[in-house]
Amino acid sequence: MKTLMILVLSLGILTSCAKPETIVVKEYIVPEIQIVDRPRPIKIQPVSSVLLTKEEMTKRLADEEFRTLVGVSTEDYQKLINNVVDATRYIKMQNKIIAYYENTIRELSTNESVQGTGN
């Protein structure tokens, strides 16, 4: 009985000391990134403008169909133009950044498909 206990204890000690073999496999996984369609372009509606002089103001006020008049000072008009120019610049820069990433993704996809066919 004593030998049986020693045998059981020694088996327990030996099996607990044994470490399982660890295998490390490195695998490069390329995520599939979808390139979505670009949003449709903005359709700018034409806006008519009139330089209001005293004569033009009198003429407009005499018109029966005239309803509302919106005026902007020269300084505010310049600010409005500057805002539009800045927004246009921002959109163009964003389009260039998007095009860069789209081209990079396409190149990676093309290179991977070429490398995958050679193996």
HELIX and SHEET records of a PDB file:
HELIX    1   1 LYS A    2  CYS A   17  1                                  16    
HELIX    2   2 LYS A   54  ALA A   62  1                                   9    
HELIX    3   3 THR A   74  GLY A  118  1                                  45    
END                                                                             
